[in-house]
């Protein structure tokens, strides 16, 4: 609990399902972004989420707030 944030680097299978399990269904204005996450979690994607939890043990499924989702193609290679 001394760390306020963590980065999980992993490979599917499992990462996409874990992200979906942790994210809340109601994303308060981020419906399109959530739909992109639900559709596909491609290799090299980065997803950010936050939780209102006092400790890591308090983190629960369906409680995460989606803050960002970036796929490699969103980086605009060649721009």
Beta strands, then each sheet from edge to edge (+ up, - down):
strand 1: 46-50
strand 2: 65-70
sheet 1: 1+ 2-
end
